[in-house]
Amino acid sequence: MKSYSPFYRRRRIAALSELPKIESVHFQDESREIASEYKGGVGRYPSLEQATQSQIKSESHLMFSTNGSNPAPAQSRHPLPPIQPLLPDRYPEASADHTRETQNHHTHSNSDPVPFSSGQNPPPSSYSNPDQTLTPPNETRDYLNSPEETLFMQVFVEEVGLWMDSMDPMKHFSRLLPFHSLGEPMLLNAFLACGARHLTLVNPAYHDEKALHYYDTATRGLLKQLQNPNRDTVICATTAVILNVYEIMSERAMQRMNHIAGARALIKECGWSARSTGIGAACFWLNVGMELLSCLHFNWKVAWEPDDWGVDMDFSRETESGREEIWTYRMVYIVAKIANFRASIPRHQEPTANEEHIRLQNRYAEWKSLRDLCDSWNEGVPRTMHPMAFLYSYQTTSKSAFPEIWLVKRTTIVARLFFHTAMCLISQINPLMSNEADEMHDLQMHHSHNICGIAAHVKDRGVASVALRSLAIAAECLIDRREQEEVLQIFEKISKETGWRIGFLHKELKEKWGWVDEEALRQQQQMGSSSVLQPFQYQPSSQPSNPPPAPAVRRFAGITNPLMASADFTSQHHPYQSYYVAPNQHPHHNHYNF
């Protein structure tokens, strides 16, 4: 079998969008003719008359429009039932946007699934026959034998699994679990859903129907398994984690989060934590990592208290390489602690000056311990987690405004991005010193430029989800117009390569920087204003008479992540209501070779 490189396959995928549009696609089965060349091959097929009748009955379900001019037939299969109650209306801000970080992150099209908890039918699908399905057969297979399944799995492994495994030394999602999924249809459908979803984000030639189909099929399989007390809890938890990734890649934040709390609850049911190994560790760190990126965006506290993770925080000098992931986990823990500290900043003063003074001193002591943790981490990491090269912008030929920082290993890049993000946040939340003070300002700018330098020159798409959130935090600190414009270009580059929808970040940053919207400028010009700014011109803060617009305030900042409010099966409103049955088998009795 001829093998193609990932680069060649991506070019083939991208080239599909340039092909002339066609009205419909017809599939011709030549297997009978091929089988006739082998002894006894034709005997395995029904007579030609029976085959023709069967083909006529099924052709209407195998053809679909590719030009989008004709609406897809109404979907006759029943909608998925509610698996998670809707969040209360007091969290409207969360539905505005969301990071991949995590997450995400995105503001996509309107073609995503309607939430199962809304009680409405899902969007129309190309598959009008409830019995007609692209779902893989429910038996173990030695390999994928469908071109479509092969394509979607390749895309998952090379594009989605890439960043899911960014903190996993064993690369479970991109190297091990795809093989295991050949014997687990529920898991396989979840992988195919993510691969198909990625294609819809990066290539307009692909549409949502197939991604939705695989997602729905995997979800139905999971709900069915959750009713079985003898189920495989490890496969159920892993499938939920992957389906949650699919939802992160979709839009409308709250409206499509059917598995985010469920994945967390199933992880806890399995007893997975920072002490786990194998697939348990892979799922745990991916799950808490996505939550952390989301909480950094919304300024929420992480729901799973970092001190309960069980992270090994022994910072004894590292003497051996190959343990970079352990140091990455430690930095994720530190950033989670900082996120909680930032989200708990008091909104008002204490009744008396003495009480306020005591609170400030306590807050400063906590801040100082977090700052010391960051410094100790940076001093303790192995040499392989420091840059291999550092070039100032004037030393490079890239014409970038930021330094070129060369980090060798993917997990090192992730760890360094988190470290610089932590230091940026530390400089902004000193209880006794404003971030405009020289010391805090210099600290903030130094680490912001390092984040931008890493993001501007990194070639590894597997770090995009972390880079987006770190870059957004760093970009808010920039005051130089050239640097601001380059950051927007970096966002565009990441968006084109990964499919993340980050248009809302552009709007937020331009407001933060004080750029004037072109449409608003035209309206002012039409009104005859003679004192307007040029398009996207920076308005210096030294002109108090016309200050730059303040960024939109995130309501409900400082609360604990509401998406995880009931992410535990001991909760009264736990996920998968009406489906979940406690398992008979203890999760740790499951044994796998991964």
For each residue, the residues with C-beta under 8 A, 3 or more apart:
1:
2:
3:
4: 8 9 12
5: 8 9
6: 9 10 154 158
7: 10 11
8: 4 5 11 12
9: 4 5 6 12 13 154 158
10: 6 7 13 14 158
11: 7 8 14 15
12: 4 8 9 15 16
13: 9 10 16 151 155 199 202 203
14: 10 11 17 18 202 203
15: 11 12 18 19
16: 12 13 19 203 205 206
17: 14 203 204 205
18: 14 15
19: 15 16 205
20:
21: 66 67
22: 25 66 67
23: 65 66 67
24: 63 64 65 66
25: 22 63 64 66
26: 63
27: 62
28:
29: 32 55
30: 33 34
31: 34 35 45
32: 29 35 36 42 45 51
33: 30 36 37
34: 30 31 37 38 41
35: 31 32 38 41 42 44 45
36: 32 33 41 42
37: 33 34 41
38: 34 35 41
39:
40: 43 44
41: 34 35 36 37 38 44
42: 32 35 36 45
43: 40
44: 35 40 41
45: 31 32 35 42 51
46: 50 51 54
47: 50 51
48: 51 52
49: 52 53
50: 46 47 53 54
51: 32 45 46 47 48 54 55
52: 48 49 55 56
53: 49 50 56 57
54: 46 50 51 57 58
55: 29 51 52 58 59
56: 52 53 59
57: 53 54 60
58: 54 55 61 62 132
59: 55 56 62 63
60: 57 63
61: 58 127 128 129 132
62: 27 58 59
63: 24 25 26 59 60
64: 24 25 72 126 209
65: 23 24 68 69 70 72 126
66: 21 22 23 24 25 205
67: 21 22 23 70
68: 65 207
69: 65
70: 65 67
71: 124
72: 64 65 124 125 126 209
73: 124 126 128
74: 124 128
75: 121 122 123 124 125 127 128
76: 128 129 130
77: 125 127 130
78: 130
79: 114 116 120 121 122
80: 83 116 122 216 219 220 223
81: 116 223 578
82: 85 116 117 119 577 578
83: 80 116 117 219 223 258 259 262 575 576 577 579
84: 116 117 257 258 259 261 262 575 576 577
85: 82 117 566 573 577
86: 115 117 118 254
87: 91 94 254 562 563 565
88: 91 562
89: 92
90: 556
91: 87 88 94 95 254 556 562
92: 89 95 96 555
93: 96 298 554 555 556
94: 87 91 98 253 254 298 556 562 563
95: 91 92 252 253 254 255
96: 92 93 253 504
97: 106 107 253 297 504
98: 94 103 104 105 106 248 253 254 294 297
99: 102 103 104 105 106 293 294 296 297 468 469 472
100: 103 104 105 106 248 249 290 293 464 465 468 469 500
101: 104 105 248 289 290 292 293 294 296 297 465 466 468 469
102: 99 105 248 289 290 291 292 293 294 297 465 469
103: 98 99 100 248 290 293 294 297 465 469
104: 98 99 100 101 248 290 293 294 297 465 500
105: 98 99 100 101 102 248 293 297 465 468 469 500 501 502
106: 97 98 99 100 249 250 251 500 501 502
107: 97 251 501 502 503 504
108: 111 112 201 250 251 252 501
109: 112 251
110:
111: 108 123 207 208
112: 108 109 123 208 250 251 252 256
113: 116 122 123 212 215 216 250 256
114: 79 118 120 121 122 123 255
115: 86 118 120 255 256 257 258
116: 79 80 81 82 83 84 113 122 219 258
117: 82 83 84 85 86 258
118: 86 114 115 255
119: 82
120: 79 114 115
121: 75 79 114
122: 75 79 80 113 114 116 125 212 216
123: 75 111 112 113 114 208 212
124: 71 72 73 74 75
125: 72 75 77 122 128 209 212 213
126: 64 65 72 73 209 210
127: 61 75 77 132 133 134 209 213
128: 61 73 74 75 76 125 132
129: 61 76 132
130: 76 77 78
131:
132: 58 61 127 128 129
133: 127 213 217
134: 127 148 210 213 214
135: 185 189 213 214 217
136: 141 146 149 185 188 189 192
137: 141 185
138: 185
139:
140: 182 183
141: 136 137 144 145 182 183
142: 182
143: 182
144: 141 149 150 153 182
145: 141 149
146: 136 149 150
147: 150 151
148: 134 151 152 210
149: 136 144 145 146 152 153 192
150: 144 146 147 153 154
151: 13 147 148 154 155 195 199
152: 148 149 155 156 191 192 195 196 199 210 214
153: 144 149 150 156 157 178 191 192 195
154: 6 9 150 151 157 158 195
155: 13 151 152 158 159 160 195 196 198 199
156: 152 153 159 160 161 174 178 191 192 194 195 198
157: 153 154 160 161 162 174 175 178 195
158: 6 9 10 154 155 161 162 174
159: 155 156 162 195 198 461 498
160: 155 156 157 163 164 173 194 195 198 245 249
161: 156 157 158 164 165 171 173 174 175 178
162: 157 158 159 165 166 174 461 462
163: 160 166 461 462 463 464 465 498
164: 160 161 168 173 174 245 286
165: 161 162 168 171 172 173 174 175 282 462
166: 162 163 410 411 414 462 463 465 466
167: 285 286 289 325 328 329 332 411 414
168: 164 165 171 172 173 281 282 285 286 325
169: 325 411
170: 175 176 278 282 594
171: 161 165 168 174 175 176
172: 165 168 175 176 177 278 279 282 594
173: 160 161 164 165 168 176 177 178 242 282 286
174: 156 157 158 161 162 164 165 171 178
175: 157 161 165 170 171 172 178
176: 170 171 172 173 179 180 279 594
177: 172 173 180 181 187 191 238 279 594
178: 153 156 157 161 173 174 175 181 182 191
179: 176 182
180: 176 177 183 184 187 592 594
181: 177 178 184 187 188 190 191
182: 140 141 142 143 144 178 179 188
183: 140 141 180
184: 180 181 187 188 235 239
185: 135 136 137 138 188 189 221
186: 189 190 218 221 222 225 235 239
187: 177 180 181 184 190 191 218 235 238 239 242
188: 136 181 182 184 185 191 192
189: 135 136 185 186 192 193 214 215 217 218 221
190: 181 186 187 193 194 214 215 218 239 242 243 246
191: 152 153 156 177 178 181 187 188 194 195 242
192: 136 149 152 153 156 188 189 195 196 214
193: 189 190 196 197 211 212 214 215 218 242 243 246
194: 156 160 190 191 197 198 242 245 246 249
195: 151 152 153 154 155 156 157 159 160 191 192 198 199
196: 152 155 192 193 199 200 206 210 211 214
197: 193 194 200 201 208 211 215 246 249 250
198: 155 156 159 160 194 195 201 202 249 499
199: 13 151 152 155 195 196 202 203 206 211
200: 196 197 203 206 207 208 211
201: 108 197 198 249 498 499 500 501
202: 13 14 198 199 496 497 498 499
203: 13 14 16 17 199 200 206
204: 17
205: 16 17 19 66
206: 16 196 199 200 203 210
207: 68 111 200 210
208: 111 112 123 197 200 211 212
209: 64 72 125 126 127 212 213
210: 126 134 148 152 196 206 207 213 214
211: 193 196 197 199 200 208 214 215 246
212: 113 122 123 125 193 208 209 215 216
213: 125 127 133 134 135 209 210 216 217
214: 134 135 152 189 190 192 193 196 210 211 217 218
215: 113 189 190 193 197 211 212 218 219 243 246
216: 80 113 122 212 213 219 220
217: 133 135 189 213 214 220 221
218: 186 187 189 190 193 214 215 221 222 239 242 243
219: 80 83 116 215 216 222 223 243 258 259
220: 80 216 217 223 224
221: 185 186 189 217 218 224 225 239
222: 186 218 219 225 226 236 239 240 243
223: 80 81 83 219 220 226 227 576 579
224: 220 221 227 228
225: 186 221 222 228 231 232 235 236
226: 222 223 231 236 576 579 580 581
227: 223 224 579 580 581
228: 224 225 231 581
229: 581 582 583 584
230: 583 584 585
231: 225 226 228 235 236 583
232: 225 235 236 590
233: 236 237 266 269 270 583 585 587 590
234: 237 238 270 279 280 587 590 592
235: 184 186 187 225 231 232 238 239
236: 222 225 226 231 232 233 239 240 266
237: 233 234 240 241 263 266 267 269 270 272 283
238: 177 187 234 235 241 242 279 283
239: 184 186 187 190 218 221 222 235 236 242 243
240: 222 236 237 243 244 259 262 263 266
241: 237 238 244 245 263 266 267 283 286 287
242: 173 187 190 191 193 194 218 238 239 245 246
243: 190 193 215 218 219 222 239 240 246 247 258 259 263
244: 240 241 247 248 257 259 260 262 263 287 290
245: 160 164 194 241 242 248 249 286 290
246: 190 193 194 197 211 215 242 243 249 250
247: 243 244 250 256 257 258 259 260
248: 98 100 101 102 103 104 105 244 245 290
249: 100 106 160 194 197 198 201 245 246 499
250: 106 108 112 113 197 246 247 256
251: 106 107 108 109 112 256 501
252: 95 108 112 255 256
253: 94 95 96 97 98 256 257
254: 86 87 91 94 95 98 257 563
255: 95 114 115 118 252
256: 112 113 115 247 250 251 252 253
257: 84 115 244 247 253 254 260 261 563
258: 83 84 115 116 117 219 243 247 262
259: 83 84 219 240 243 244 247 262 263 575
260: 244 247 257 263 264 563 564 567
261: 84 257 264 265 563 564 565 566 567 574 575
262: 83 84 240 244 258 259 265 266 567 575 576
263: 237 240 241 243 244 259 260 266 267 283 287
264: 260 261 267 268 287 291 303 304 564 567 568
265: 261 262 268 269 567 568 569 574 575 576
266: 233 236 237 240 241 262 263 269 270
267: 237 241 263 264 270 272 280 283 284 287
268: 264 265 271 272 567 568 569
269: 233 237 265 266 569 583 587
270: 233 234 237 266 267 280 587 588
271: 268 276 280 587 588
272: 237 267 268 276 280 281 283 284
273: 276 284 308 309 310
274: 281 284 285 309 310 311 312 329 333
275: 310
276: 271 272 273 280 281 284
277: 280 281
278: 170 172 281 282 592 594
279: 172 176 177 234 238 282 283 592 594
280: 234 267 270 271 272 276 277 283 284
281: 168 272 274 276 277 278 284 285
282: 165 168 170 172 173 278 279 285 286
283: 237 238 241 263 267 272 279 280 286 287
284: 267 272 273 274 276 280 281 287 288
285: 167 168 274 281 282 288 289 329 332
286: 164 167 168 173 241 245 282 283 289 290
287: 241 244 263 264 267 283 284 290 291
288: 284 285 291 292 302 304 309 332 336
289: 101 102 167 285 286 292 293 332 466
290: 100 101 102 103 104 244 245 248 286 287 293 294 465
291: 102 264 287 288 294 295 302 303 304 561 563 564
292: 101 102 288 289 295 296 302 332 335 336 339
293: 99 100 101 102 103 104 105 289 290 296 297 465 466 469
294: 98 99 101 102 103 104 290 291 297 298 300 561 563
295: 291 292 298 299 300 301 302 336 339 343 561
296: 99 101 292 293 299 335 339 421 469 473
297: 97 98 99 101 102 103 104 105 293 294 469 472
298: 93 94 294 295 554 556 557 561
299: 295 296 342 343 554 557 558
300: 294 295 339 343 557 558 559 560 561 562
301: 295 339 340 343 344 558 559 560 561
302: 288 291 292 295 305 306 336 339 340 560 561
303: 264 291 560 561 563 564 565 567
304: 264 288 291 308 309 564
305: 302 308 309
306: 302 309 311 333 336 337 340
307:
308: 273 304 305
309: 273 274 288 304 305 306 333
310: 273 274 275
311: 274 306 329 330 333
312: 274 326 329 330
313: 330 333
314:
315: 330 376 377 380
316: 380
317: 380
318: 323 327 380 381 382
319:
320: 323 382
321: 324 382 383 384
322:
323: 318 320 326 327 382
324: 321 327 328 381 382 384 385 409 411 412 415
325: 167 168 169 328 329 411
326: 312 323 329 330
327: 318 323 324 330 331 377 380 381 382 385 415
328: 167 324 325 331 332 411 412 414 415 418
329: 167 274 285 311 312 325 326 332 333
330: 311 312 313 315 326 327 333 334 377
331: 327 328 334 335 377 415 418 419 422
332: 167 285 288 289 292 328 329 335 336 418
333: 274 306 309 311 313 329 330 336 337
334: 330 331 337 338 370 373 374 377 418 422
335: 292 296 331 332 338 339 418 421 422 425
336: 288 292 295 302 306 332 333 339 340
337: 306 333 334 340 341 370 373
338: 334 335 341 342 370 422 425 426 429
339: 292 295 296 300 301 302 335 336 342 343 425
340: 301 302 306 336 337 343 344
341: 337 338 344 345 366 367 370 429
342: 299 338 339 345 425 428 429
343: 295 299 300 301 339 340 557 558 559
344: 301 340 341 558
345: 341 342 429 558
346: 349 359 363
347: 558
348:
349: 346 356
350: 355 356 358 359
351: 355
352: 355 356
353: 356 357
354: 357 358
355: 350 351 352 358 359
356: 349 350 352 353 359 360
357: 353 354 360 361
358: 350 354 355 361 362
359: 346 350 355 356 362 363
360: 356 357 363 364 431 432
361: 357 358 364 365
362: 358 359 365 366
363: 346 359 360 366 367 431
364: 360 361 367 368 430 431 432
365: 361 362 368 369
366: 341 362 363 369 370
367: 341 363 364 370 371 426 429 430 431
368: 364 365 371 372
369: 365 366 372 373
370: 334 337 338 341 366 367 373 374 422 426
371: 367 368 374 375 426
372: 368 369 375 376
373: 334 337 369 370 376 377
374: 334 370 371 377 378 419 422 423 426
375: 371 372 378 379
376: 315 372 373 379 380
377: 315 327 330 331 334 373 374 380 381 419
378: 374 375 381 419
379: 375 376
380: 315 316 317 318 327 376 377
381: 318 324 327 377 378 385 386 415
382: 318 320 321 323 324 327 385
383: 321 386
384: 321 324 408 409 412
385: 324 327 381 382 407 409 412 415 416
386: 381 383
387: 390 405 406 407 416
388: 406 407 408
389: 404 405 406
390: 387 403 404 405 406
391: 395 396 403 404
392: 395 396 403
393: 396 400 401 402 403 404
394:
395: 391 392 404
396: 391 392 393 399 400 403 404
397:
398: 404 456 457
399: 396
400: 393 396 404 453 456 457 486
401: 393 452 480 482 483 486
402: 393 449 452 453 456 457 483 486
403: 390 391 392 393 396 449 450 453
404: 389 390 391 393 395 396 398 400 453 456 457
405: 387 389 390 416 450 453 454 457
406: 387 388 389 390 457
407: 385 387 388 412 413 416 454 458
408: 384 388 412
409: 324 384 385 412 413
410: 166 413 414 460 462 463
411: 166 167 169 324 325 328 414 415
412: 324 328 384 385 407 408 409 415 416
413: 407 409 410 416 417 454 458 460 463
414: 166 167 328 410 411 417 418 463 466
415: 324 327 328 331 381 385 411 412 418 419
416: 385 387 405 407 412 413 419 420 450 454
417: 413 414 420 421 451 454 455 463 466 467 470
418: 328 331 332 334 335 414 415 421 422 466 470
419: 331 374 377 378 415 416 422 423
420: 416 417 423 424 447 448 450 451 454 470 474
421: 296 335 417 418 424 425 447 451 469 470 473 474
422: 331 334 335 338 370 374 418 419 425 426
423: 374 419 420 426 427 443 446 447
424: 420 421 427 428 444 447 448 451 473 474 477
425: 335 338 339 342 421 422 428 429 473
426: 338 367 370 371 374 422 423 429 430 443
427: 423 424 430 435 440 441 443 444 447
428: 342 424 425 435 440 444
429: 338 341 342 345 367 425 426
430: 364 367 426 427 433 434 435 440
431: 360 363 364 367
432: 360 364
433: 430 437 439 440
434: 430 437 440
435: 427 428 430 440 441 444
436: 440 441
437: 433 434 440 441
438: 441 442
439: 433 442 443
440: 427 428 430 433 434 435 436 437 443 444
441: 427 435 436 437 438 444 445
442: 438 439 445 446
443: 423 426 427 439 440 446 447
444: 424 427 428 435 440 441 447 448 477
445: 441 442 448 449 477
446: 423 442 443 449 450
447: 420 421 423 424 427 443 444 450 451 474
448: 420 424 444 445 451 452 473 474 475 477 478
449: 402 403 445 446 452 453 474
450: 403 405 416 420 446 447 453 454
451: 417 420 421 424 447 448 454 455 470 471 473 474
452: 401 402 448 449 455 456 471 474 475 478 483 486 487 490
453: 400 402 403 404 405 449 450 456 457
454: 405 407 413 416 417 420 450 451 457 458 467
455: 417 451 452 458 467 470 471 490 494
456: 398 400 402 404 452 453 486 490
457: 398 400 402 404 405 406 453 454
458: 407 413 454 455 463 467
459:
460: 410 413 463
461: 159 162 163 464 497 498
462: 162 163 165 166 410
463: 163 166 410 413 414 417 458 460 466 467
464: 100 163 461 467 468 494 497 498 500
465: 100 101 102 103 104 105 163 166 290 293 468 469 500
466: 101 166 289 293 414 417 418 463 469 470
467: 417 454 455 458 463 464 470 471 494
468: 99 100 101 105 464 465 471 472 491 494 500 502 505
469: 99 100 101 102 103 105 293 296 297 421 465 466 472 473
470: 417 418 420 421 451 455 466 467 473 474
471: 451 452 455 467 468 474 475 487 490 491
472: 99 297 468 469 475 476 505 508 509
473: 296 421 424 425 448 451 469 470 476 477
474: 420 421 424 447 448 449 451 452 470 471 477 478 487
475: 448 452 471 472 478 484 487 509
476: 472 473 509 512
477: 424 444 445 448 473 474
478: 448 452 474 475 483 484 487 513
479: 483 513 538
480: 401 483 484
481: 484 485 538
482: 401 485 486
483: 401 402 452 478 479 480 486 487
484: 475 478 480 481 487 488 509 513 538
485: 481 482 488 489
486: 400 401 402 452 456 482 483 489 490
487: 452 471 474 475 478 483 484 490 491 509
488: 484 485 491 492 506 509
489: 485 486 492 493
490: 452 455 456 471 486 487 493 494
491: 468 471 487 488 494 495 502 505 506
492: 488 489 495 496
493: 489 490 496 497
494: 455 464 467 468 490 491 497 498 500 502
495: 491 492 498 499 500 501 502
496: 202 492 493
497: 202 461 464 493 494
498: 159 163 201 202 461 464 494 495
499: 198 201 202 249 495
500: 100 104 105 106 201 464 465 468 494 495
501: 105 106 107 108 201 251 495
502: 105 106 107 468 491 494 495 505 506
503: 107 506 507
504: 96 97 107 507 508
505: 468 472 491 502 508 509
506: 488 491 502 503 509 510
507: 503 504 510 511
508: 472 504 505 511 512 551 552
509: 472 475 476 484 487 488 505 506 512 513
510: 506 507 513 515 517 536
511: 507 508 514 515 548 549 550 551 552
512: 476 508 509 551
513: 478 479 484 509 510 538 548
514: 511 538 539 541 547 548 549
515: 510 511 536 537 538 548
516: 520 521 532 533 534 535 536 537 539
517: 510 520 521
518: 521 522 535 536
519: 522 523
520: 516 517 523 524
521: 516 517 518 524 525 532 533 534 535
522: 518 519 525 526
523: 519 520 526 527
524: 520 521 527 529 532
525: 521 522 528 529 532
526: 522 523
527: 523 524
528: 525
529: 524 525 532
530:
531:
532: 516 521 524 525 529
533: 516 521 537 539
534: 516 521 537
535: 516 518 521
536: 510 515 516 518
537: 515 516 533 534
538: 479 481 484 513 514 515 548
539: 514 516 533 543 546 547 548
540: 543
541: 514 547 548
542:
543: 539 540 546 547
544: 547
545:
546: 539 543
547: 514 539 541 543 544
548: 511 513 514 515 538 539 541
549: 511 514
550: 511 553
551: 508 511 512
552: 508 511
553: 550 557
554: 93 298 299 557
555: 92 93
556: 90 91 93 94 298 559 562
557: 298 299 300 343 553 554
558: 299 300 301 343 344 345 347
559: 300 301 343 556 562
560: 300 301 302 303 564 565
561: 291 294 295 298 300 301 302 303 564 565
562: 87 88 91 94 300 556 559 565
563: 87 94 254 257 260 261 291 294 303 567
564: 260 261 264 291 303 304 560 561 567
565: 87 261 303 560 561 562 573
566: 85 261 571 572 573 574 575
567: 260 261 262 264 265 268 303 563 564 571 574 575
568: 264 265 268 571 574
569: 265 268 269 574 575 580 582
570: 574
571: 566 567 568 574
572: 566
573: 85 565 566 577
574: 261 265 566 567 568 569 570 571 577 580
575: 83 84 259 261 262 265 566 567 569 580
576: 83 84 223 226 262 265 579 580
577: 82 83 84 85 573 574 580
578: 81 82
579: 83 223 226 227 576
580: 226 227 569 574 575 576 577
581: 226 227 228 229
582: 229 569
583: 229 230 231 233 269 586 587
584: 229 230
585: 230 233 589 590
586: 583 589
587: 233 234 269 270 271 583 590
588: 270 271
589: 585 586
590: 232 233 234 585 587
591:
592: 180 234 278 279
593:
594: 170 172 176 177 180 278 279
